[in-house]
């Protein structure tokens, strides 16, 4: 079971804070550092000192880490043109020595678009499919050849399809709860399917849909990695669990029901339930980025039992 650290910087974190978390992620033996791709805080958070850009952040971390994989859950398809995004991700992959995983989603948070003057299209899923076709097409075009694409939303003519990523294939992550289009897109493009903040039962149903879609697309169901993203709130005792839950404004009982909360042994047991349905990777959503002791506890008392 791989454990990856997943951050939400739009809630309030500058680059130096993210760097500290990424370095702790690497030092403590976690598999990867991921971040969201948002420009506006959610809920009651003030978001200070303001948003950071996902791929600029990852470019910096690519030069300041050496082992962990780096990626997004998920890059918003509404934020960037696919040709430009292909260049950005390929460059960060090269800067990291081939350690990027690329998560791409349709985009959903309309308020952040209106706040920063970003168009919010209606046909987001149709655009997402074309974006994936363009990005993977650019990366997969042999060096020296041209790439063209004629879609409803995007058109490319005689692109040199450069630069190339350091990896021969950047792992592509697709995720979500949709019952029809999401599994179909994942079956066509994904190396990993991720479902965020879902119960064991809901995850099992969605994994089943993706497995079936993969087979219909001519792939083996196990060609994909299946993963979950879940909020983490782990403590040595009830007092520490309650303190960490209070800091992030959540109820302990609710977190135990919907996330990974409790003692290390409780969390290991809950992760095991996800593992039983085929999950082999968990993204631990860390909402208090100042609490590096939380990472150390999970590393020493949760991750150590899963390796």
One Martini backbone bead per residue (centre of mass of N, CA, C, O) as a GRO file, in nm:
protein
  307
    1UNK     BB    1   0.090   0.040   0.028
    2UNK     BB    2   0.053   0.356  -0.074
    3UNK     BB    3   0.163   0.674   0.061
    4UNK     BB    4   0.023   0.998   0.012
    5UNK     BB    5   0.062   1.344  -0.003
    6UNK     BB    6  -0.217   1.582   0.039
    7UNK     BB    7  -0.280   1.914  -0.062
    8UNK     BB    8  -0.450   2.254   0.024
    9UNK     BB    9  -0.331   2.562  -0.047
   10UNK     BB   10  -0.589   2.748  -0.077
   11UNK     BB   11  -0.630   2.760   0.247
   12UNK     BB   12  -0.316   2.828   0.332
   13UNK     BB   13  -0.011   2.852   0.144
   14UNK     BB   14   0.308   2.872   0.089
   15UNK     BB   15   0.593   2.761  -0.047
   16UNK     BB   16   0.752   2.707   0.217
   17UNK     BB   17   0.542   2.518   0.337
   18UNK     BB   18   0.543   2.310   0.107
   19UNK     BB   19   0.842   2.240   0.131
   20UNK     BB   20   0.834   2.122   0.415
   21UNK     BB   21   0.634   1.896   0.345
   22UNK     BB   22   0.796   1.764   0.115
   23UNK     BB   23   1.049   1.698   0.283
   24UNK     BB   24   0.900   1.524   0.488
   25UNK     BB   25   0.793   1.322   0.287
   26UNK     BB   26   1.074   1.220   0.207
   27UNK     BB   27   1.206   1.161   0.492
   28UNK     BB   28   0.946   0.961   0.582
   29UNK     BB   29   0.877   0.763   0.316
   30UNK     BB   30   0.698   0.866   0.118
   31UNK     BB   31   0.590   0.854  -0.218
   32UNK     BB   32   0.429   1.146  -0.225
   33UNK     BB   33   0.353   1.477  -0.362
   34UNK     BB   34   0.047   1.656  -0.345
   35UNK     BB   35  -0.183   1.882  -0.517
   36UNK     BB   36  -0.390   2.112  -0.573
   37UNK     BB   37  -0.604   2.314  -0.820
   38UNK     BB   38  -0.637   2.628  -0.678
   39UNK     BB   39  -0.756   2.995  -0.631
   40UNK     BB   40  -0.971   2.929  -0.390
   41UNK     BB   41  -1.107   2.935  -0.106
   42UNK     BB   42  -1.279   2.727   0.127
   43UNK     BB   43  -1.509   2.826   0.319
   44UNK     BB   44  -1.361   2.983   0.613
   45UNK     BB   45  -1.111   3.040   0.476
   46UNK     BB   46  -0.874   3.298   0.393
   47UNK     BB   47  -0.603   3.204   0.218
   48UNK     BB   48  -0.354   3.290   0.348
   49UNK     BB   49  -0.160   3.470   0.120
   50UNK     BB   50  -0.256   3.295  -0.117
   51UNK     BB   51  -0.224   3.167  -0.410
   52UNK     BB   52  -0.088   2.883  -0.576
   53UNK     BB   53   0.069   2.729  -0.830
   54UNK     BB   54   0.098   2.410  -0.912
   55UNK     BB   55   0.336   2.405  -1.139
   56UNK     BB   56   0.526   2.596  -0.994
   57UNK     BB   57   0.557   2.436  -0.740
   58UNK     BB   58   0.660   2.168  -0.876
   59UNK     BB   59   0.910   2.292  -0.999
   60UNK     BB   60   1.048   2.360  -0.736
   61UNK     BB   61   1.035   2.069  -0.607
   62UNK     BB   62   1.201   1.927  -0.828
   63UNK     BB   63   1.477   2.079  -0.714
   64UNK     BB   64   1.418   1.998  -0.379
   65UNK     BB   65   1.403   1.702  -0.468
   66UNK     BB   66   1.472   1.325  -0.529
   67UNK     BB   67   1.222   1.095  -0.492
   68UNK     BB   68   0.955   1.193  -0.501
   69UNK     BB   69   0.655   1.224  -0.618
   70UNK     BB   70   0.467   1.445  -0.847
   71UNK     BB   71   0.136   1.614  -0.815
   72UNK     BB   72  -0.219   1.607  -0.908
   73UNK     BB   73  -0.543   1.681  -0.736
   74UNK     BB   74  -0.652   1.828  -0.988
   75UNK     BB   75  -0.608   1.942  -1.276
   76UNK     BB   76  -0.756   2.209  -1.432
   77UNK     BB   77  -0.896   2.220  -1.748
   78UNK     BB   78  -0.981   2.540  -1.734
   79UNK     BB   79  -0.687   2.689  -1.697
   80UNK     BB   80  -0.557   2.537  -1.960
   81UNK     BB   81  -0.407   2.479  -2.234
   82UNK     BB   82  -0.304   2.179  -2.358
   83UNK     BB   83  -0.036   2.261  -2.493
   84UNK     BB   84   0.079   2.413  -2.250
   85UNK     BB   85   0.051   2.187  -2.041
   86UNK     BB   86   0.239   1.986  -2.180
   87UNK     BB   87   0.490   2.159  -2.141
   88UNK     BB   88   0.487   2.195  -1.835
   89UNK     BB   89   0.492   1.894  -1.751
   90UNK     BB   90   0.744   1.812  -1.909
   91UNK     BB   91   0.934   2.006  -1.760
   92UNK     BB   92   0.892   1.899  -1.472
   93UNK     BB   93   0.983   1.617  -1.536
   94UNK     BB   94   1.271   1.698  -1.612
   95UNK     BB   95   1.341   1.851  -1.343
   96UNK     BB   96   1.286   1.564  -1.172
   97UNK     BB   97   1.370   1.301  -1.338
   98UNK     BB   98   1.084   1.150  -1.361
   99UNK     BB   99   0.832   1.236  -1.111
  100UNK     BB  100   0.557   1.254  -1.265
  101UNK     BB  101   0.208   1.298  -1.202
  102UNK     BB  102  -0.107   1.322  -1.399
  103UNK     BB  103  -0.379   1.512  -1.303
  104UNK     BB  104  -0.710   1.530  -1.465
  105UNK     BB  105  -0.976   1.766  -1.477
  106UNK     BB  106  -1.263   1.954  -1.559
  107UNK     BB  107  -1.371   2.125  -1.351
  108UNK     BB  108  -1.593   2.317  -1.090
  109UNK     BB  109  -1.511   2.607  -0.958
  110UNK     BB  110  -1.665   2.889  -1.040
  111UNK     BB  111  -1.566   3.115  -0.843
  112UNK     BB  112  -1.260   3.112  -0.933
  113UNK     BB  113  -1.317   3.211  -1.216
  114UNK     BB  114  -1.455   3.485  -1.153
  115UNK     BB  115  -1.219   3.595  -0.969
  116UNK     BB  116  -0.991   3.550  -1.235
  117UNK     BB  117  -1.105   3.543  -1.535
  118UNK     BB  118  -1.210   3.247  -1.599
  119UNK     BB  119  -1.337   3.047  -1.803
  120UNK     BB  120  -1.668   2.865  -1.782
  121UNK     BB  121  -1.754   2.598  -1.926
  122UNK     BB  122  -1.999   2.367  -2.012
  123UNK     BB  123  -1.814   2.150  -2.183
  124UNK     BB  124  -1.608   1.988  -1.987
  125UNK     BB  125  -1.592   1.685  -2.076
  126UNK     BB  126  -1.532   1.730  -2.373
  127UNK     BB  127  -1.271   1.884  -2.317
  128UNK     BB  128  -1.122   1.669  -2.156
  129UNK     BB  129  -1.094   1.464  -2.385
  130UNK     BB  130  -0.932   1.653  -2.570
  131UNK     BB  131  -0.700   1.714  -2.379
  132UNK     BB  132  -0.597   1.423  -2.358
  133UNK     BB  133  -0.545   1.384  -2.659
  134UNK     BB  134  -0.337   1.612  -2.685
  135UNK     BB  135  -0.132   1.552  -2.462
  136UNK     BB  136  -0.070   1.255  -2.535
  137UNK     BB  137  -0.006   1.313  -2.831
  138UNK     BB  138   0.242   1.490  -2.785
  139UNK     BB  139   0.411   1.287  -2.615
  140UNK     BB  140   0.383   1.034  -2.836
  141UNK     BB  141   0.531   1.175  -3.045
  142UNK     BB  142   0.776   1.136  -3.236
  143UNK     BB  143   1.067   1.243  -3.289
  144UNK     BB  144   1.030   1.457  -3.580
  145UNK     BB  145   0.732   1.476  -3.559
  146UNK     BB  146   0.395   1.555  -3.613
  147UNK     BB  147   0.107   1.728  -3.464
  148UNK     BB  148  -0.246   1.677  -3.509
  149UNK     BB  149  -0.573   1.843  -3.439
  150UNK     BB  150  -0.943   1.789  -3.476
  151UNK     BB  151  -1.169   1.959  -3.288
  152UNK     BB  152  -1.416   2.129  -3.130
  153UNK     BB  153  -1.210   2.290  -2.915
  154UNK     BB  154  -0.939   2.179  -3.061
  155UNK     BB  155  -0.652   2.297  -3.260
  156UNK     BB  156  -0.378   2.136  -3.437
  157UNK     BB  157  -0.078   2.233  -3.636
  158UNK     BB  158   0.218   2.107  -3.676
  159UNK     BB  159   0.342   2.002  -3.419
  160UNK     BB  160   0.649   1.924  -3.261
  161UNK     BB  161   0.603   1.797  -2.979
  162UNK     BB  162   0.735   2.003  -2.763
  163UNK     BB  163   0.850   1.866  -2.514
  164UNK     BB  164   0.980   1.592  -2.361
  165UNK     BB  165   0.962   1.379  -2.137
  166UNK     BB  166   1.152   1.181  -1.933
  167UNK     BB  167   0.936   0.993  -1.958
  168UNK     BB  168   0.784   0.765  -2.158
  169UNK     BB  169   0.543   0.770  -1.928
  170UNK     BB  170   0.306   0.954  -1.793
  171UNK     BB  171   0.109   0.927  -1.542
  172UNK     BB  172  -0.246   0.900  -1.553
  173UNK     BB  173  -0.508   1.073  -1.383
  174UNK     BB  174  -0.836   0.966  -1.297
  175UNK     BB  175  -1.148   1.103  -1.153
  176UNK     BB  176  -1.445   1.011  -0.966
  177UNK     BB  177  -1.821   0.959  -0.952
  178UNK     BB  178  -1.899   0.895  -1.221
  179UNK     BB  179  -2.083   0.636  -1.395
  180UNK     BB  180  -1.988   0.687  -1.712
  181UNK     BB  181  -1.772   0.894  -1.822
  182UNK     BB  182  -1.540   0.845  -1.628
  183UNK     BB  183  -1.478   0.545  -1.690
  184UNK     BB  184  -1.434   0.589  -1.994
  185UNK     BB  185  -1.192   0.782  -1.972
  186UNK     BB  186  -1.015   0.599  -1.801
  187UNK     BB  187  -0.999   0.359  -2.001
  188UNK     BB  188  -0.845   0.532  -2.221
  189UNK     BB  189  -0.612   0.713  -2.028
  190UNK     BB  190  -0.552   0.562  -1.763
  191UNK     BB  191  -0.329   0.449  -1.494
  192UNK     BB  192  -0.522   0.594  -1.281
  193UNK     BB  193  -0.777   0.558  -1.028
  194UNK     BB  194  -0.961   0.815  -0.849
  195UNK     BB  195  -1.133   0.844  -0.531
  196UNK     BB  196  -1.291   1.095  -0.351
  197UNK     BB  197  -1.435   1.077  -0.056
  198UNK     BB  198  -1.507   0.759  -0.008
  199UNK     BB  199  -1.645   0.486   0.054
  200UNK     BB  200  -1.611   0.160   0.034
  201UNK     BB  201  -1.871   0.105  -0.127
  202UNK     BB  202  -1.838   0.333  -0.342
  203UNK     BB  203  -1.562   0.242  -0.440
  204UNK     BB  204  -1.638  -0.038  -0.535
  205UNK     BB  205  -1.838   0.053  -0.754
  206UNK     BB  206  -1.640   0.234  -0.916
  207UNK     BB  207  -1.424   0.027  -0.974
  208UNK     BB  208  -1.616  -0.158  -1.132
  209UNK     BB  209  -1.675   0.039  -1.362
  210UNK     BB  210  -1.381   0.069  -1.457
  211UNK     BB  211  -1.321  -0.224  -1.513
  212UNK     BB  212  -1.542  -0.259  -1.727
  213UNK     BB  213  -1.442  -0.033  -1.918
  214UNK     BB  214  -1.165  -0.152  -1.976
  215UNK     BB  215  -1.261  -0.409  -2.111
  216UNK     BB  216  -1.429  -0.266  -2.336
  217UNK     BB  217  -1.144  -0.122  -2.434
  218UNK     BB  218  -0.918  -0.370  -2.421
  219UNK     BB  219  -0.848  -0.403  -2.124
  220UNK     BB  220  -0.723  -0.462  -1.828
  221UNK     BB  221  -0.831  -0.402  -1.517
  222UNK     BB  222  -0.520  -0.418  -1.393
  223UNK     BB  223  -0.384  -0.174  -1.549
  224UNK     BB  224  -0.488  -0.022  -1.310
  225UNK     BB  225  -0.479   0.201  -1.059
  226UNK     BB  226  -0.627   0.205  -0.730
  227UNK     BB  227  -0.762   0.497  -0.554
  228UNK     BB  228  -0.754   0.711  -0.258
  229UNK     BB  229  -0.902   1.002  -0.100
  230UNK     BB  230  -0.822   1.101   0.246
  231UNK     BB  231  -0.869   1.220   0.539
  232UNK     BB  232  -0.640   1.305   0.805
  233UNK     BB  233  -0.667   1.189   1.170
  234UNK     BB  234  -0.407   1.133   1.385
  235UNK     BB  235  -0.359   0.970   1.713
  236UNK     BB  236  -0.242   0.851   2.017
  237UNK     BB  237  -0.508   0.986   2.129
  238UNK     BB  238  -0.804   1.136   2.190
  239UNK     BB  239  -0.689   1.419   2.234
  240UNK     BB  240  -0.525   1.441   1.969
  241UNK     BB  241  -0.755   1.393   1.777
  242UNK     BB  242  -0.932   1.632   1.870
  243UNK     BB  243  -0.727   1.853   1.811
  244UNK     BB  244  -0.698   1.803   1.505
  245UNK     BB  245  -0.995   1.837   1.433
  246UNK     BB  246  -1.029   2.130   1.536
  247UNK     BB  247  -0.826   2.271   1.347
  248UNK     BB  248  -1.008   2.166   1.081
  249UNK     BB  249  -1.321   2.168   1.156
  250UNK     BB  250  -1.386   1.874   1.276
  251UNK     BB  251  -1.544   1.572   1.343
  252UNK     BB  252  -1.457   1.278   1.466
  253UNK     BB  253  -1.694   1.097   1.381
  254UNK     BB  254  -1.696   1.191   1.086
  255UNK     BB  255  -1.402   1.108   1.021
  256UNK     BB  256  -1.442   0.804   1.081
  257UNK     BB  257  -1.659   0.771   0.855
  258UNK     BB  258  -1.497   0.954   0.600
  259UNK     BB  259  -1.204   0.869   0.697
  260UNK     BB  260  -0.874   0.888   0.861
  261UNK     BB  261  -0.947   0.813   1.193
  262UNK     BB  262  -0.741   0.789   1.480
  263UNK     BB  263  -0.562   0.553   1.551
  264UNK     BB  264  -0.327   0.378   1.403
  265UNK     BB  265  -0.485   0.107   1.412
  266UNK     BB  266  -0.750   0.214   1.296
  267UNK     BB  267  -0.629   0.311   1.024
  268UNK     BB  268  -0.515   0.045   0.929
  269UNK     BB  269  -0.788  -0.100   0.922
  270UNK     BB  270  -0.925   0.091   0.717
  271UNK     BB  271  -0.727   0.054   0.488
  272UNK     BB  272  -0.782  -0.252   0.462
  273UNK     BB  273  -1.069  -0.216   0.342
  274UNK     BB  274  -0.968  -0.085   0.079
  275UNK     BB  275  -0.777  -0.313  -0.008
  276UNK     BB  276  -1.001  -0.534  -0.049
  277UNK     BB  277  -1.116  -0.360  -0.320
  278UNK     BB  278  -0.817  -0.262  -0.469
  279UNK     BB  279  -0.658  -0.071  -0.311
  280UNK     BB  280  -0.299   0.068  -0.346
  281UNK     BB  281  -0.370   0.385  -0.284
  282UNK     BB  282  -0.314   0.670  -0.059
  283UNK     BB  283  -0.443   0.994  -0.008
  284UNK     BB  284  -0.341   1.224   0.234
  285UNK     BB  285  -0.527   1.465   0.368
  286UNK     BB  286  -0.362   1.767   0.464
  287UNK     BB  287  -0.484   2.051   0.650
  288UNK     BB  288  -0.230   2.079   0.852
  289UNK     BB  289   0.082   2.211   0.754
  290UNK     BB  290   0.218   2.262   1.052
  291UNK     BB  291   0.185   1.939   1.124
  292UNK     BB  292   0.457   1.736   1.123
  293UNK     BB  293   0.391   1.528   1.347
  294UNK     BB  294   0.174   1.383   1.187
  295UNK     BB  295   0.360   1.259   0.977
  296UNK     BB  296   0.540   1.104   1.173
  297UNK     BB  297   0.320   0.921   1.289
  298UNK     BB  298   0.232   0.787   1.026
  299UNK     BB  299   0.506   0.673   0.951
  300UNK     BB  300   0.570   0.508   1.228
  301UNK     BB  301   0.246   0.376   1.277
  302UNK     BB  302   0.133   0.316   0.979
  303UNK     BB  303   0.330   0.264   0.746
  304UNK     BB  304   0.491   0.037   0.900
  305UNK     BB  305   0.228  -0.166   0.874
  306UNK     BB  306   0.216  -0.162   0.533
  307UNK     BB  307   0.512  -0.270   0.431
   0.00000   0.00000   0.00000
